[in-house]
Amino acid sequence: MIHLLNAILCSKVIRDAEKNTISIIEIVENITFDSGITDKQFITPIDLDLFTQWARENPEIPVESTFRINYLLPDGEISELKQIPINLSKYFFYRATLHLKNLKINGPGLYHFLIEIKTTNSEWQELQRIPFRVQLKENKE
């Protein structure tokens, strides 16, 4: 089995190849837009990174699988963003960063990224939901 160690929504992930380290910049929990936005639906101009870190559950047993990231809007609409294979036959840890651009926003509310892994019987199992809140800034005139 494969274990999800971390899943973090942030502004940017920086990888130092020489040191084999990751820097996570500005963890995102809230996104505030100007209240002058009048469209019910719009595409966010903000770029985000979704960082995941995985490991073998048993260090002695090599394993492979696939995980996927879905985007869940407050109204329940779900869209699949990406499926990513995980190969832990050679290494104990695996990291993946999904660069997110042009996310659909349906106004204020609680949004989620759902991380699921394909089980041995080829079904999807939800591992984690990463929430973030969208709000509109109040104009004080």
BAGULUM-139264 format. One record per residue: residue in three letters; z negated, x, y of N, C-alpha, C, CB in turn; residue number from 1. Coordinates in Angstrom, 3 decimals. Atoms other than C-alpha are relative to their C-alpha. Glycine has a CB too. Layout:
BEGIN
MIRO    r       npz       npx       npy      capz      capx      capy       cpz       cpx       cpy      cbpz      cbpx      cbpy    k
MIRO  ALA         Z         X         Y         Z         X         Y         Z         X         Y         Z         X         Y  NUM
...
//
This chain:
BEGIN
MIRO    r       npz       npx       npy      capz      capx      capy       cpz       cpx       cpy      cbpz      cbpx      cbpy    k
MIRO  MET     0.000     0.829    -1.186     0.000     0.000     0.000     0.000     0.876     1.254    -1.212    -0.945    -0.004    1
MIRO  ILE    -0.041    -0.663    -1.300     0.475     0.922     3.633    -0.988    -0.694     0.918     1.439    -0.018     0.607    2
MIRO  HIS     1.036     0.520    -0.880    -2.284     0.502     6.187     0.421     0.189     1.458    -1.355     0.698    -0.277    3
MIRO  LEU    -0.257    -0.082    -1.434    -1.680    -0.296     9.883    -1.268     0.502     0.678     0.444    -1.387     0.583    4
MIRO  LEU     1.165    -0.594    -0.655    -4.037     1.990    11.832    -0.150    -0.468     1.435     0.095     1.506    -0.033    5
MIRO  ASN     0.021     0.350    -1.416    -3.102     1.167    15.433     1.278    -0.734     0.385    -0.176     1.257     0.865    6
MIRO  ALA    -1.145     0.660    -0.624    -0.828    -1.138    17.384    -0.386    -0.250     1.448     0.394    -1.347    -0.744    7
MIRO  ILE     0.384     0.022    -1.411    -0.864    -0.773    21.155     1.217    -0.293     0.872    -0.647     1.343     0.411    8
MIRO  LEU    -1.020     0.298    -0.994     1.232    -2.335    23.919    -0.344     0.799     1.251     0.086    -1.545     0.304    9
MIRO  CYS     0.266    -0.868    -1.148     1.587     0.095    26.811     1.260     0.160     0.851    -0.508     1.381    -0.471   10
MIRO  SER    -1.133    -0.251    -0.886     3.809     1.181    29.684     0.923     1.069    -0.540    -0.485     0.398     1.365   11
MIRO  LYS    -0.823    -1.106     0.479     4.971     4.359    27.989    -0.754     0.783    -1.071     0.404     0.928     1.169   12
MIRO  VAL     0.514    -0.913     1.020     4.460     6.522    24.900     0.726     1.323     0.189     0.204    -0.572    -1.463   13
MIRO  ILE    -0.575    -1.341    -0.151     4.989    10.245    25.327    -0.342     0.792    -1.250    -0.534     0.722     1.294   14
MIRO  ARG     0.199    -0.793     1.221     5.470    12.382    22.227     0.220     1.471     0.317     0.962    -0.465    -1.138   15
MIRO  ASP    -0.110    -1.450    -0.123     4.834    16.120    22.299     0.373     0.533    -1.381    -1.345     0.650     0.535   16
MIRO  ALA    -0.495    -0.436     1.302     6.978    17.432    19.434    -0.644     1.309    -0.449     1.508     0.158     0.044   17
MIRO  GLU     0.584    -1.300     0.345     5.486    20.928    19.581    -1.416    -0.148    -0.576    -0.032     0.908     1.240   18
MIRO  LYS     1.384     0.213     0.448     1.886    19.730    19.189    -0.129    -1.157    -0.995    -0.895    -0.266     1.202   19
MIRO  ASN    -0.003     1.192     0.849     2.823    16.597    17.204    -1.107    -0.979     0.434    -0.186     0.398    -1.487   20
MIRO  THR     0.983     0.928    -0.549     0.677    14.456    19.502     0.695    -1.116     0.769    -0.994     0.738     0.911   21
MIRO  ILE    -0.492     1.170    -0.729     1.130    11.105    21.213    -0.934    -0.267     1.174     0.097    -1.254    -0.934   22
MIRO  SER     0.778     0.458    -1.157    -0.012    10.102    24.713     0.421    -1.432     0.308     0.214     0.937     1.251   23
MIRO  ILE    -0.248     1.413    -0.292    -0.334     6.394    25.397    -0.379    -0.228     1.456    -0.813    -0.954    -0.966   24
MIRO  ILE     0.184     0.150    -1.438     0.075     5.565    29.084    -0.130    -1.480     0.354     1.174     0.645     0.772   25
MIRO  GLU     0.224     1.341    -0.552    -1.321     2.388    30.697     0.095    -1.113    -1.052     1.000    -0.267     1.101   26
MIRO  ILE     0.054     1.102     0.957    -2.369    -0.049    27.995     0.200    -1.313     0.761    -1.360    -0.004    -0.785   27
MIRO  VAL    -0.363     1.249    -0.679    -0.968    -3.486    28.897    -0.725    -1.181    -0.645     1.536    -0.222    -0.043   28
MIRO  GLU     0.653     1.232     0.433    -3.106    -6.620    28.646     0.445    -1.183     0.847    -1.518     0.150     0.065   29
MIRO  ASN    -0.427     1.030    -0.943    -1.920    -8.557    31.702     1.235     0.474     0.748    -1.135    -0.349     0.991   30
MIRO  ILE    -1.155    -0.283    -0.850     1.367    -8.734    33.567     0.013    -1.084     1.067     1.363     0.035    -0.826   31
MIRO  THR     0.017     0.955    -1.107     1.370   -10.348    36.991     1.326     0.067     0.750    -1.187     0.282     0.960   32
MIRO  PHE    -1.251     0.113    -0.737     4.547   -11.556    38.664    -0.254    -0.721     1.319     1.070    -0.744    -0.837   33
MIRO  ASP     0.075     0.658    -1.295     5.073   -12.702    42.231     0.178    -1.504    -0.205     1.075     0.564     0.979   34
MIRO  SER    -0.077     1.455     0.172     4.509   -16.449    42.511     1.264    -0.593     0.607    -1.214    -0.659     0.620   35
MIRO  GLY    -1.263     0.474    -0.561     7.829   -16.698    44.366     1.070    -0.225    -1.058     0.504     0.982     1.019   36
MIRO  ILE    -0.972     0.241     1.074     9.588   -16.771    40.988     0.041    -1.495    -0.271    -0.368     0.799    -1.305   37
MIRO  THR    -0.118     1.449     0.149    10.917   -20.293    40.715     0.628    -0.405    -1.329     0.815    -0.567     1.137   38
MIRO  ASP    -0.607     0.329     1.286    12.810   -20.076    37.407    -1.087    -0.198    -1.046     0.985     1.104    -0.444   39
MIRO  LYS     0.952     0.235     1.085    10.937   -21.554    34.478     0.107     1.116    -1.026     0.247    -1.374    -0.666   40
MIRO  GLN    -0.240    -1.113     0.921    12.501   -18.890    32.259     0.636     1.138     0.759     0.896    -0.431    -1.189   41
MIRO  PHE    -0.646    -1.162    -0.594    13.333   -15.378    33.323    -0.184     1.197    -0.919    -0.570     0.296     1.408   42
MIRO  ILE     0.077    -1.239     0.771    13.849   -11.922    31.884    -0.814     1.001     0.807     1.429     0.565    -0.329   43
MIRO  THR     0.863    -0.921    -0.720    11.152    -9.437    32.776     0.712     1.320     0.295    -1.272     0.257    -0.797   44
MIRO  PRO    -0.604    -1.282    -0.357    12.303    -6.335    34.633    -0.855     1.188    -0.454     0.218     0.068     1.505   45
MIRO  ILE     0.935    -1.056     0.397     9.387    -4.363    33.142     0.362     0.528    -1.392    -1.461    -0.527     0.018   46
MIRO  ASP    -0.189    -0.632     1.303     9.937    -1.864    30.310    -1.373     0.290    -0.597     0.849     1.310     0.121   47
MIRO  LEU     1.252    -0.239     0.708     7.145    -1.640    27.734     0.277     0.760    -1.288    -0.727    -1.329    -0.299   48
MIRO  ASP    -0.069    -0.627     1.315     6.450     0.364    24.579    -1.045    -0.641    -0.890    -0.213     1.539     0.091   49
MIRO  LEU     0.949     0.474     0.999     4.829    -0.990    21.442    -0.129     1.107    -1.042     0.463    -1.367    -0.652   50
MIRO  PHE     0.255    -1.140     0.885     3.280     1.902    19.507    -0.737    -0.478    -1.246    -0.821     1.100     0.733   51
MIRO  THR     0.702     0.287     1.248     2.295     1.600    15.838    -0.230     1.301    -0.753     0.799    -1.006    -0.873   52
MIRO  GLN     0.324    -1.161     0.836     0.610     4.119    13.555    -0.412    -0.527    -1.370    -1.146     0.886     0.644   53
MIRO  TRP     0.173     0.456     1.370     0.586     3.750     9.770    -0.492     1.158    -0.867     1.323    -0.580    -0.557   54
MIRO  ALA     0.434    -1.019     0.953    -0.953     5.591     6.808     0.026    -0.584    -1.407    -1.420     0.525     0.352   55
MIRO  ARG     0.137     0.432     1.393    -0.977     5.466     3.043    -1.428    -0.490    -0.221     0.352     1.162    -0.992   56
MIRO  GLU     1.333     0.476     0.341    -3.867     3.415     1.739    -0.649     0.945    -1.005     0.060    -1.434    -0.566   57
MIRO  ASN     0.464    -0.992     0.970    -4.188     5.825    -1.193     0.752     1.302     0.288     0.231    -0.487    -1.493   58
MIRO  PRO    -0.666    -1.253    -0.383    -3.489     9.448    -0.135     0.846     0.623    -1.100    -1.021     0.990     0.437   59
MIRO  GLU    -0.693    -0.617     1.137    -2.225    10.332    -3.617     1.277    -0.728    -0.414    -0.928     0.065    -1.176   60
MIRO  ILE    -1.138     0.813     0.458     0.384     7.591    -3.976     1.021    -0.171     1.122    -0.483    -1.385    -0.497   61
MIRO  PRO    -1.075     0.211    -0.981     3.668     7.827    -2.018     0.429    -1.471    -0.003     1.221     0.923    -0.310   62
MIRO  VAL    -0.334     1.420    -0.111     4.827     4.443    -0.747     1.049    -0.206     1.086    -1.263    -0.839     0.304   63
MIRO  GLU    -0.996     0.399    -0.996     7.665     2.777     1.181    -0.083    -1.505     0.202     1.437     0.422    -0.436   64
MIRO  SER    -0.073     1.429    -0.285     8.021    -0.592     2.859     0.795    -0.192     1.286    -1.429    -0.631     0.121   65
MIRO  THR    -0.643     0.343    -1.269     9.439    -2.334     5.918    -0.978    -0.850     0.786     1.366    -0.754    -0.218   66
MIRO  PHE     0.783     0.892    -0.842     7.611    -3.820     8.857     0.926    -0.592     1.053    -1.203     0.748     0.660   67
MIRO  ARG    -0.790     0.615    -1.062     8.895    -6.144    11.521    -0.918    -0.416     1.135     0.796    -1.213    -0.530   68
MIRO  ILE     0.719     0.425    -1.196     7.874    -7.072    15.020     0.678    -1.263     0.517    -0.023     1.129     1.096   69
MIRO  ASN    -0.463     1.266    -0.545     8.227   -10.655    16.212    -0.653    -0.224     1.360    -0.316    -1.173    -0.968   70
MIRO  TYR     0.477     0.323    -1.347     7.780   -11.946    19.740    -0.317    -1.480     0.031     1.058     0.377     1.100   71
MIRO  LEU     0.460     1.385     0.007     5.759   -15.152    20.079    -0.289    -0.443     1.429    -1.261    -0.163    -0.891   72
MIRO  LEU     0.192     0.549    -1.336     5.999   -17.176    23.288    -1.096    -1.071    -0.036     1.329    -0.590     0.547   73
MIRO  PRO     1.096     0.990    -0.024     3.223   -19.569    24.439     0.369    -1.359    -0.582    -0.466    -0.194     1.409   74
MIRO  ASP    -0.412     1.317     0.521     5.273   -22.626    23.413     0.229     0.012    -1.510     1.273    -0.461     0.700   75
MIRO  GLY    -0.159    -0.097     1.451     5.422   -21.360    19.796     1.329     0.574    -0.444    -0.166    -1.339    -0.607   76
MIRO  GLU    -1.294    -0.587     0.360     8.984   -20.020    19.911    -0.213     1.441    -0.477     0.989    -0.041     1.214   77
MIRO  ILE     0.112    -1.348     0.557     9.292   -16.885    17.750     1.387     0.603    -0.104    -0.700    -0.018    -1.389   78
MIRO  SER    -1.261    -0.707     0.214    12.073   -14.311    17.840    -0.308     1.367    -0.606     0.805     0.146     1.338   79
MIRO  GLU     0.170    -1.300     0.639    12.391   -11.281    15.606     0.626     1.061     0.890     0.635     0.021    -1.425   80
MIRO  LEU    -0.498    -1.077    -0.848    12.752    -8.102    17.642     0.620     1.125    -0.817    -1.120     0.546     0.861   81
MIRO  LYS    -0.503    -1.138     0.764    13.217    -5.453    14.976    -0.711     0.098    -1.340    -0.174     1.304     0.791   82
MIRO  GLN     0.567    -0.394     1.282    12.690    -4.455    11.347     0.118     1.515    -0.096     0.724    -0.715    -1.203   83
MIRO  ILE     0.034    -1.463     0.047    11.692    -0.835    10.754    -0.488     0.439    -1.376    -0.917     0.578     1.125   84
MIRO  PRO     0.466    -0.519     1.290    11.519     0.962     7.390    -1.091     1.046     0.198     1.171     0.604    -0.794   85
MIRO  ILE     1.068    -1.000     0.003     8.394     3.025     6.662     0.126     0.777    -1.308    -1.436    -0.667     0.148   86
MIRO  ASN    -0.079    -0.834     1.191     8.735     5.953     4.270    -1.158     0.990     0.014     1.364     0.741    -0.077   87
MIRO  LEU     1.163    -0.877     0.119     5.427     7.539     3.336    -0.009     0.715    -1.347    -1.294    -0.800     0.181   88
MIRO  SER    -0.053    -0.742     1.251     6.657     9.343     0.247    -0.214     1.494     0.222     1.331    -0.238    -0.692   89
MIRO  LYS     0.147    -1.426    -0.304     6.646    12.747     1.955    -1.229     0.272     0.873     1.257     0.521     0.699   90
MIRO  TYR     1.089    -0.183    -0.961     4.021    12.282     4.696    -1.074    -1.066    -0.188     0.539    -0.041     1.439   91
MIRO  PHE     1.117     0.933     0.095     0.609    10.604     4.863     0.017    -1.009     1.151    -1.324     0.764    -0.009   92
MIRO  PHE    -0.041     0.861    -1.192     1.061     9.188     8.421     1.438    -0.289     0.412    -0.760     0.657     1.170   93
MIRO  TYR    -1.294     0.363    -0.579     3.966     7.411    10.114    -0.271    -0.654     1.347     0.818    -0.960    -0.951   94
MIRO  ARG     0.101     0.620    -1.324     4.397     6.496    13.786     1.342    -0.610     0.375    -0.448     1.034     1.071   95
MIRO  ALA    -1.223     0.631    -0.501     6.901     4.133    15.343    -0.285    -0.574     1.384     0.506    -1.118    -0.978   96
MIRO  THR     0.089     0.568    -1.340     7.486     3.191    18.961     1.223    -0.868     0.238    -0.113     1.115     1.083   97
MIRO  LEU    -1.082     0.920    -0.332     9.557     0.162    19.865     0.043    -0.129     1.519    -0.198    -1.402    -0.691   98
MIRO  HIS    -0.189     0.115    -1.451    10.940     0.260    23.415     0.463    -1.425     0.294     1.043     1.066     0.538   99
MIRO  LEU    -0.252     1.414    -0.282    10.931    -3.261    24.839     0.557    -0.159     1.401    -1.285    -0.831    -0.163  100
MIRO  LYS    -0.643     0.281    -1.284    13.304    -4.313    27.602     0.474    -1.441    -0.015     1.191     0.980     0.276  101
MIRO  ASN    -0.595     1.327    -0.154    14.453    -7.655    28.912    -0.679    -1.079    -0.852     1.461     0.065    -0.353  102
MIRO  LEU     0.726     1.041     0.722    11.720    -9.790    27.372     0.108    -1.329     0.731    -1.474     0.390    -0.176  103
MIRO  LYS    -0.073     1.337    -0.575    12.099   -13.515    27.915    -1.416    -0.479     0.324     0.716    -0.989    -0.972  104
MIRO  ILE     1.285     0.538    -0.447     9.218   -15.020    29.902     0.209    -1.470     0.353    -0.570     0.807     1.230  105
MIRO  ASN    -0.059     1.438    -0.284     8.625   -18.780    30.007    -1.120    -0.420     0.934    -0.074    -0.806    -1.297  106
MIRO  GLY     1.065     0.324    -0.934     6.120   -18.681    32.834    -1.341     0.527    -0.461    -0.080    -1.486     0.200  107
MIRO  PRO     1.338    -0.496     0.322     2.375   -18.042    32.750    -0.430    -0.427    -1.401    -1.013    -0.499     1.031  108
MIRO  GLY     0.522     0.347     1.312     0.579   -17.993    29.425    -0.319     1.221    -0.827     0.978    -0.867    -0.735  109
MIRO  LEU     0.362    -1.061     0.929    -0.517   -15.958    26.430     1.161     0.242    -0.963    -1.299    -0.360    -0.776  110
MIRO  TYR    -1.112    -0.431     0.841     2.263   -14.068    24.620    -0.555     0.948    -1.055     1.132     0.688     0.848  111
MIRO  HIS     0.447    -0.896     1.065     1.987   -12.082    21.382     1.193     0.759    -0.602    -0.741    -0.800    -1.100  112
MIRO  PHE    -0.886    -0.695     0.919     3.772    -9.444    19.385    -0.674    -0.088    -1.358     0.271     1.504     0.440  113
MIRO  LEU     0.533     0.139     1.352     3.306   -10.136    15.675     0.543     1.142    -0.849     0.372    -1.387    -0.620  114
MIRO  ILE    -0.416    -1.075     0.890     3.384    -7.209    13.264    -0.213    -0.480    -1.424    -0.790     1.326     0.281  115
MIRO  GLU     0.037     0.444     1.387     4.211    -8.083     9.668     0.579     1.097    -0.884     0.781    -1.332    -0.183  116
MIRO  ILE    -0.512    -0.967     0.961     4.825    -5.975     6.581     0.534    -0.746    -1.215    -1.100     1.017    -0.412  117
MIRO  LYS    -0.573     0.613     1.192     6.984    -6.781     3.582    -0.847     0.406    -1.201     1.496     0.422    -0.195  118
MIRO  THR     0.860    -0.255     1.152     4.790    -7.106     0.500     0.844     0.358    -1.220    -0.887    -1.227    -0.300  119
MIRO  THR    -0.712    -0.398     1.223     5.673    -5.996    -3.023     0.840    -1.140    -0.575    -0.995     0.481    -1.051  120
MIRO  ASN    -0.814     1.123     0.476     6.964    -9.507    -3.798     0.974    -0.495     1.070    -0.902    -1.148    -0.448  121
MIRO  SER    -1.001     0.236    -1.042     9.235    -9.363    -0.699    -0.333    -1.138     0.959     1.308    -0.282    -0.637  122
MIRO  GLU     0.418     0.971    -1.004     7.220   -11.826     1.383    -0.579     0.765     1.184    -1.043    -1.015    -0.583  123
MIRO  TRP     0.540    -0.623    -1.200     6.103   -11.085     4.936    -1.465    -0.371     0.152     0.799    -0.422     1.249  124
MIRO  GLN     1.424     0.210    -0.218     2.378   -10.647     5.549    -0.356     0.434     1.414    -0.844     0.775    -1.044  125
MIRO  GLU     0.405    -0.333    -1.371     0.998   -10.792     9.088    -1.186     0.960    -0.040    -0.363    -1.285     0.805  126
MIRO  LEU     1.067    -0.995    -0.065    -1.132    -7.736     9.880    -0.775    -0.068     1.307     0.573     1.386    -0.177  127
MIRO  GLN     0.674    -0.020    -1.297    -1.873    -8.017    13.578     0.834    -0.730     1.042    -0.270     1.445     0.452  128
MIRO  ARG    -0.619     0.582    -1.188    -1.125    -9.915    16.780    -0.487     0.799     1.196    -0.343    -1.530     0.150  129
MIRO  ILE     0.348    -0.712    -1.222    -1.028    -7.972    20.028     0.251    -0.950     1.160     0.824     1.333     0.156  130
MIRO  PRO    -0.184     0.968    -1.089    -1.662   -10.392    22.904     0.178     0.685     1.350    -1.187    -0.951     0.061  131
MIRO  PHE    -0.007    -0.365    -1.416    -0.766   -10.022    26.548     0.183    -1.277     0.800     1.130     1.045     0.328  132
MIRO  ARG     0.005     1.211    -0.823    -1.176   -12.511    29.353     0.942     0.183     1.180    -1.432    -0.332     0.494  133
MIRO  VAL    -0.883     0.021    -1.170     1.436   -13.373    31.958    -0.603    -0.973     0.994     1.479    -0.408    -0.381  134
MIRO  GLN     0.519     0.865    -1.057     0.180   -14.742    35.245     0.818     0.190     1.266    -1.493     0.293     0.270  135
MIRO  LEU    -0.690    -0.067    -1.284     1.598   -15.468    38.678    -1.007     0.328     1.089     0.734    -1.330     0.311  136
MIRO  LYS     0.849    -0.385    -1.123     0.119   -13.852    41.764    -0.030    -1.117     1.015     0.493     1.306     0.649  137
MIRO  GLU     0.131     1.029    -1.026    -1.214   -16.313    44.272     0.352     0.586     1.351    -1.425    -0.586     0.019  138
MIRO  ASN    -0.325    -0.445    -1.360     0.338   -15.976    47.703    -1.049    -0.537     0.959     1.425    -0.470     0.424  139
MIRO  LYS     0.998     0.401    -0.992    -2.310   -16.023    50.414     0.627     0.088     1.368    -1.277     0.882    -0.082  140
MIRO  GLU    -0.684     0.030    -1.295    -0.724   -17.097    53.641    -0.962    -0.210     1.125     1.048    -1.077     0.027  141
//
